[in-house]
Amino acid sequence: MKSLTTLALLASLTGTLASPFNSTRRYPQKIGKRCTGTISSLSDVSSAQECTTVVINSFTVTAGQTFTLNPADGASVTLNGDVTFGFAEWAGPLMVVEGNDITFNGNGHTLNGLGAQYWDGQGGNGGVTKPAPLLRINHDGGTFSNVKVLNSPGRAVAIGGDGIVVSEITVDNSAGDAANSKSDGKPAGANTDGFDISANSVTVQNSVVMNQDDCLAINRGTSITFQDNKCSGGHGISIGSISSSVVVSDIHITGNTVTNSMQCFRIKTDATATGSSVSGVTYSGNTASGCEEFGVLITQSYPDALGTPGTGVVISDVTFSGTNTVSVNSAADRVDINCGSTSSCSGTWNFAGLTVSGGKAGTVKNAKTSGGSF
């Protein structure tokens, strides 16, 4: 019987034997072969992802199936053409990338969800069943960059992998701004979140989102940075909504531009949520204009903007530092804070770096702030 040492040596030479599971990883360690695997259909995925270099050519993913890619540890993945996802009414997701320390370079190519074939103005609330998200980035470590996500049926990009940097992503759902024959005069696109994050140590940077819902929604996680991005047409940059038993902390919203959005900066916690906390949220160097309903909204009454707030989520240490300039439309509130109690919105929040103009003054309920002009 060969020794474990011999087996390990053979594995390193042939790349056909995976290393033993590493308990610190979410995914088993996967040693790749020194080869280039090419994907031109779903049938190519299994063999191609055994290689340390993976190339994805232009093709159409079979309707109703998920393009799941789980390459070897440290693999390099490159898009060489556009990928289109066939139309089918089903839950999705359409594409998942998972594994350890993956470098994914889209080369500016497009992941096309054919959203216009699904959009009916109802999003996930009824009508046609819409697969979501279009793209789920689940790999731990590594980078994901330079991809256009076009016309997602519902949510565009969900990030569930720890320790990753996501950059130069364009989410273009702008076609959903217009009504269609199924949307009863409303924008056809709905629930088309740009980035949903439920992970730790994540950076999203230098990206663009044009959509009809949150540009960013942080649902849980620590050490998250959202920087130098551009958001337009949706619901702005959000923390939440926060449900029960969730921790969100050490969040940095930096250098972003938000235009023509329902609200520009928002923290939203579910009115019925319990056992959760949001802490250490810092906004710096952001610019917003054309805020339609709220410039800044911090509410514990979600899904109502200014309904009866709950007290089961503790919000603390919210800071606007440096310069954050917000301009709201004439009918909008500049700043509204709607907390259930001074203990659920604890401490004094430093708003010295916040200037909001236009519109009308909002209401600050059960929260203490210092500084700022709003």
C-alpha positions as CSV (number, residue, x, y, z in Angstrom):
1,M,0.0,0.0,0.0
2,K,1.4,3.4,-1.0
3,S,2.1,5.8,1.8
4,L,0.2,9.1,2.2
5,T,3.4,10.9,1.3
6,T,3.7,9.0,-2.0
7,L,0.1,9.7,-2.8
8,A,0.6,13.4,-2.1
9,L,3.6,13.4,-4.4
10,L,1.6,11.7,-7.2
11,A,-1.2,14.2,-6.7
12,S,1.2,17.2,-7.1
13,L,2.6,15.6,-10.3
14,T,-0.6,14.6,-11.9
15,G,-3.1,17.0,-10.5
16,T,-5.8,14.2,-10.5
17,L,-6.0,13.7,-6.7
18,A,-7.5,16.5,-4.6
19,S,-5.8,17.3,-1.3
20,P,-7.6,16.3,1.9
21,F,-10.3,18.6,3.1
22,N,-9.1,21.7,4.9
23,S,-11.5,22.4,7.7
24,T,-10.7,26.2,7.5
25,R,-12.2,26.4,4.0
26,R,-15.8,26.3,3.0
27,Y,-14.8,24.4,-0.1
28,P,-12.4,21.3,-0.2
29,Q,-9.0,22.1,-1.5
30,K,-8.9,21.2,-5.2
31,I,-5.5,20.8,-6.9
32,G,-5.8,21.5,-10.6
33,K,-4.0,20.1,-13.7
34,R,-1.6,22.4,-15.6
35,C,-3.7,22.7,-18.6
36,T,-6.2,25.0,-20.3
37,G,-9.9,24.0,-20.2
38,T,-12.3,25.5,-22.7
39,I,-16.0,25.9,-22.1
40,S,-18.3,26.3,-25.1
41,S,-21.4,24.5,-23.6
42,L,-22.5,23.2,-20.2
43,S,-21.2,19.8,-21.2
44,D,-17.7,21.1,-21.2
45,V,-17.7,22.4,-17.6
46,S,-16.8,19.2,-15.7
47,S,-13.6,18.5,-17.6
48,A,-12.6,22.2,-18.2
49,Q,-12.7,23.1,-14.5
50,E,-10.1,20.5,-13.6
51,C,-7.5,22.8,-15.3
52,T,-5.7,25.7,-13.6
53,T,-6.7,27.9,-16.6
54,V,-10.3,28.1,-17.8
55,V,-11.5,29.9,-20.9
56,I,-15.2,30.5,-21.5
57,N,-16.2,31.0,-25.1
58,S,-19.4,32.6,-26.3
59,F,-22.4,30.3,-25.9
60,T,-26.0,30.1,-24.7
61,V,-26.8,28.3,-21.4
62,T,-29.6,25.9,-21.7
63,A,-32.8,27.4,-20.4
64,G,-33.7,26.3,-16.8
65,Q,-30.1,25.2,-15.9
66,T,-27.5,26.9,-13.8
67,F,-24.0,27.4,-15.2
68,T,-22.0,26.3,-12.1
69,L,-18.3,26.7,-12.2
70,N,-16.1,25.2,-9.4
71,P,-12.5,25.5,-10.7
72,A,-9.3,24.3,-9.0
73,D,-7.8,26.4,-6.2
74,G,-6.1,29.5,-7.6
75,A,-7.5,29.0,-11.1
76,S,-7.6,31.7,-13.6
77,V,-10.9,32.1,-15.5
78,T,-11.3,34.2,-18.6
79,L,-14.4,35.2,-20.6
80,N,-13.6,35.1,-24.3
81,G,-17.1,35.9,-25.4
82,D,-20.6,36.8,-24.3
83,V,-22.7,34.3,-22.4
84,T,-26.5,34.3,-22.8
85,F,-29.0,32.5,-20.5
86,G,-31.9,30.9,-22.2
87,F,-35.4,32.0,-21.2
88,A,-37.4,29.8,-18.7
89,E,-39.6,30.5,-15.8
90,W,-37.8,29.1,-12.8
91,A,-36.1,30.1,-9.6
92,G,-32.4,30.2,-10.7
93,P,-29.7,31.2,-10.1
94,L,-28.4,31.5,-13.7
95,M,-24.6,31.4,-12.9
96,V,-22.6,30.5,-9.8
97,V,-18.8,30.7,-9.4
98,E,-17.4,28.9,-6.4
99,G,-14.1,27.6,-5.0
100,N,-11.0,29.0,-3.5
101,D,-8.8,32.0,-4.6
102,I,-10.3,32.2,-8.1
103,T,-9.2,35.0,-10.5
104,F,-12.1,35.7,-12.9
105,N,-11.5,38.2,-15.7
106,G,-14.5,39.0,-17.9
107,N,-12.5,40.9,-20.5
108,G,-15.5,43.3,-20.8
109,H,-17.8,40.6,-22.1
110,T,-21.5,40.3,-21.2
111,L,-23.6,37.9,-19.2
112,N,-27.0,38.4,-20.7
113,G,-30.1,37.4,-18.7
114,L,-32.7,38.3,-21.3
115,G,-34.5,40.3,-18.7
116,A,-36.9,42.0,-21.0
117,Q,-38.5,38.6,-21.7
118,Y,-39.4,38.3,-18.0
119,W,-40.1,41.8,-16.8
120,D,-43.7,42.6,-16.0
121,G,-43.4,45.4,-13.3
122,Q,-43.9,42.9,-10.5
123,G,-40.4,41.7,-9.8
124,G,-40.4,38.9,-7.3
125,N,-44.0,39.8,-6.1
126,G,-45.8,37.8,-8.8
127,G,-46.3,37.4,-12.5
128,V,-43.7,35.6,-14.4
129,T,-41.2,33.5,-12.2
130,K,-37.9,35.2,-12.6
131,P,-34.6,33.4,-12.0
132,A,-32.3,35.2,-9.5
133,P,-29.7,36.2,-9.1
134,L,-28.2,36.2,-12.5
135,L,-24.7,35.8,-11.0
136,R,-23.7,34.4,-7.6
137,I,-20.1,35.0,-6.7
138,N,-19.4,32.4,-4.0
139,H,-15.7,31.7,-4.2
140,D,-13.6,32.6,-1.1
141,G,-10.6,34.7,-1.9
142,G,-9.5,36.0,-5.2
143,T,-11.0,38.6,-7.6
144,F,-13.9,39.0,-10.0
145,S,-13.6,41.8,-12.5
146,N,-14.5,43.4,-15.9
147,V,-17.9,41.9,-16.6
148,K,-21.1,43.4,-18.0
149,V,-24.2,42.0,-16.4
150,L,-27.0,42.9,-18.8
151,N,-30.8,42.7,-18.2
152,S,-31.0,40.5,-15.2
153,P,-34.5,39.0,-14.8
154,G,-34.4,39.9,-11.0
155,R,-31.4,40.5,-8.7
156,A,-28.2,40.9,-10.7
157,V,-25.2,40.0,-8.5
158,A,-25.1,38.2,-5.2
159,I,-21.8,38.0,-3.3
160,G,-21.5,35.2,-0.8
161,G,-17.8,34.6,-0.9
162,D,-15.4,35.9,1.9
163,G,-12.2,37.8,1.2
164,I,-12.8,38.8,-2.4
165,V,-12.4,42.0,-4.5
166,V,-15.1,42.7,-7.1
167,S,-14.3,45.4,-9.6
168,E,-15.2,47.0,-12.9
169,I,-18.7,45.4,-13.1
170,T,-21.4,47.1,-15.1
171,V,-24.9,46.1,-14.1
172,D,-27.1,47.5,-16.9
173,N,-30.8,47.0,-16.3
174,S,-31.6,50.5,-17.6
175,A,-33.9,49.1,-20.3
176,G,-36.2,48.1,-17.4
177,D,-36.9,51.8,-16.7
178,A,-39.5,51.8,-19.5
179,A,-43.0,50.3,-19.2
180,N,-43.9,47.4,-21.3
181,S,-47.2,45.6,-22.3
182,K,-47.2,43.6,-19.1
183,S,-46.2,46.3,-16.5
184,D,-49.4,48.4,-16.4
185,G,-47.6,51.6,-17.0
186,K,-44.9,51.0,-14.4
187,P,-41.2,50.4,-15.1
188,A,-41.0,46.9,-16.4
189,G,-37.9,46.0,-14.3
190,A,-38.3,45.5,-10.6
191,N,-36.3,43.9,-7.7
192,T,-33.2,44.3,-9.9
193,D,-30.7,44.8,-7.1
194,G,-27.2,45.6,-8.3
195,F,-25.1,44.0,-5.6
196,D,-26.4,41.9,-2.7
197,I,-23.7,41.1,-0.1
198,S,-23.9,38.4,2.6
199,A,-20.2,37.8,3.3
200,N,-17.1,39.1,5.1
201,S,-14.1,41.0,4.0
202,V,-15.5,42.1,0.6
203,T,-14.6,45.0,-1.5
204,V,-16.7,46.2,-4.5
205,Q,-15.1,49.0,-6.4
206,N,-15.1,51.0,-9.7
207,S,-18.4,49.6,-10.8
208,V,-21.6,51.0,-12.4
209,V,-25.2,50.0,-11.6
210,M,-28.2,51.2,-13.6
211,N,-31.4,49.5,-12.2
212,Q,-34.8,49.8,-10.5
213,D,-33.9,48.7,-6.9
214,D,-31.0,48.9,-4.5
215,C,-27.6,49.6,-6.1
216,L,-26.1,47.9,-3.0
217,A,-27.8,45.9,-0.3
218,I,-25.7,44.6,2.6
219,N,-27.7,41.9,4.3
220,R,-25.0,40.6,6.6
221,G,-21.2,40.6,7.0
222,T,-18.2,42.4,8.4
223,S,-15.4,44.5,6.9
224,I,-17.2,45.4,3.7
225,T,-16.1,48.3,1.5
226,F,-18.1,49.8,-1.4
227,Q,-16.0,52.4,-3.1
228,D,-15.7,54.5,-6.2
229,N,-18.9,53.2,-7.7
230,K,-21.7,54.9,-9.7
231,C,-25.4,54.2,-9.0
232,S,-28.4,55.5,-10.9
233,G,-32.1,55.1,-11.3
234,G,-32.7,52.7,-8.4
235,H,-33.1,52.9,-4.7
236,G,-29.5,54.0,-3.8
237,I,-27.0,52.5,-1.5
238,S,-28.5,50.4,1.4
239,I,-27.5,48.6,4.5
240,G,-30.2,45.9,4.8
241,S,-32.9,45.1,5.0
242,I,-31.7,43.6,8.2
243,S,-33.6,40.5,9.4
244,S,-33.3,38.6,12.7
245,S,-30.0,37.2,14.1
246,V,-27.8,39.1,11.7
247,V,-24.6,41.1,12.3
248,V,-23.4,43.9,10.0
249,S,-20.3,45.8,11.1
250,D,-17.2,47.7,9.8
251,I,-18.8,49.1,6.7
252,H,-17.2,51.7,4.5
253,I,-19.2,53.5,1.8
254,T,-16.6,55.7,0.1
255,G,-16.3,57.9,-3.0
256,N,-19.5,56.8,-4.6
257,T,-21.8,58.8,-6.9
258,V,-25.6,58.3,-6.7
259,T,-28.0,59.9,-9.1
260,N,-31.7,60.0,-9.7
261,S,-32.5,57.4,-7.1
262,M,-35.6,56.9,-4.8
263,Q,-33.4,57.4,-1.7
264,C,-29.7,57.9,-1.9
265,F,-28.3,56.5,1.4
266,R,-30.3,54.1,3.5
267,I,-30.1,51.8,6.5
268,K,-33.2,49.7,6.8
269,T,-34.0,47.1,9.5
270,D,-37.1,44.9,9.5
271,A,-39.7,46.1,12.0
272,T,-40.1,42.6,13.4
273,A,-36.4,41.6,13.4
274,T,-34.7,40.6,16.7
275,G,-31.2,39.8,17.9
276,S,-29.4,41.7,15.2
277,S,-26.9,44.6,15.1
278,V,-25.6,47.2,12.7
279,S,-22.4,49.0,13.8
280,G,-19.5,50.9,12.5
281,V,-21.0,52.3,9.3
282,T,-18.9,55.1,7.8
283,Y,-19.8,57.3,4.8
284,S,-17.0,59.4,3.3
285,G,-16.5,61.3,0.1
286,N,-19.8,60.4,-1.5
287,T,-21.9,62.6,-3.8
288,A,-25.7,62.2,-4.4
289,S,-28.2,64.2,-6.5
290,G,-31.7,63.8,-7.7
291,C,-32.8,61.9,-4.6
292,E,-36.5,61.5,-5.2
293,E,-37.9,60.7,-1.7
294,F,-35.1,60.8,0.9
295,G,-31.5,62.0,0.9
296,V,-30.6,59.9,3.9
297,L,-33.1,57.4,5.5
298,I,-32.3,55.3,8.6
299,T,-35.4,53.4,9.5
300,Q,-36.3,50.5,11.8
301,S,-39.8,50.1,10.3
302,Y,-39.0,48.3,7.0
303,P,-40.8,47.6,4.8
304,D,-42.5,50.9,5.6
305,A,-40.2,53.9,5.3
306,L,-41.7,55.8,8.2
307,G,-44.0,53.3,9.8
308,T,-44.0,52.0,13.4
309,P,-40.4,51.1,14.1
310,G,-39.2,48.0,15.9
311,T,-36.5,47.8,18.6
312,G,-35.0,44.4,17.9
313,V,-32.0,45.6,15.9
314,V,-29.4,47.8,17.6
315,I,-27.8,50.4,15.3
316,S,-24.7,52.2,16.6
317,D,-21.7,54.2,15.4
318,V,-23.0,55.7,12.2
319,T,-20.6,58.3,10.8
320,F,-20.5,60.8,7.9
321,S,-16.8,61.8,7.7
322,G,-14.9,64.1,5.3
323,T,-17.3,65.4,2.8
324,N,-20.6,63.9,1.7
325,T,-22.8,66.1,-0.4
326,V,-26.4,65.2,-1.1
327,S,-29.0,67.2,-3.1
328,V,-32.6,66.1,-3.0
329,N,-35.6,66.9,-5.2
330,S,-38.1,69.5,-4.1
331,A,-40.6,67.0,-2.7
332,A,-38.1,64.9,-0.9
333,D,-37.0,64.8,2.7
334,R,-33.4,65.7,3.4
335,V,-32.8,63.3,6.4
336,D,-35.2,61.0,8.2
337,I,-34.2,58.8,11.1
338,N,-37.0,56.5,12.4
339,C,-35.9,54.5,15.4
340,G,-37.9,52.5,17.9
341,S,-36.0,53.7,20.9
342,T,-32.8,55.4,22.0
343,S,-31.4,52.0,23.0
344,S,-32.0,50.5,19.6
345,C,-30.3,53.5,18.0
346,S,-27.6,53.9,20.5
347,G,-24.9,56.5,21.1
348,T,-24.4,59.8,19.3
349,W,-23.9,59.5,15.6
350,N,-21.3,61.9,14.1
351,F,-22.8,63.6,11.0
352,A,-20.2,66.3,10.7
353,G,-19.3,65.3,7.2
354,L,-22.9,65.4,5.8
355,T,-24.4,68.3,3.9
356,V,-27.9,67.9,2.4
357,S,-29.7,70.6,0.4
358,G,-33.0,71.0,-1.4
359,G,-36.3,69.5,-0.5
360,K,-37.6,69.8,3.1
361,A,-36.4,68.8,6.5
362,G,-37.2,65.3,7.7
363,T,-37.7,64.0,11.3
364,V,-35.2,62.5,13.7
365,K,-36.9,60.1,16.1
366,N,-35.2,58.4,19.0
367,A,-31.6,59.0,17.8
368,K,-28.9,61.5,18.6
369,T,-26.7,63.1,16.0
370,S,-24.0,65.7,16.1
371,G,-22.8,68.1,13.4
372,G,-23.8,68.1,9.7
373,S,-26.0,70.5,7.8
374,F,-29.4,69.1,6.9
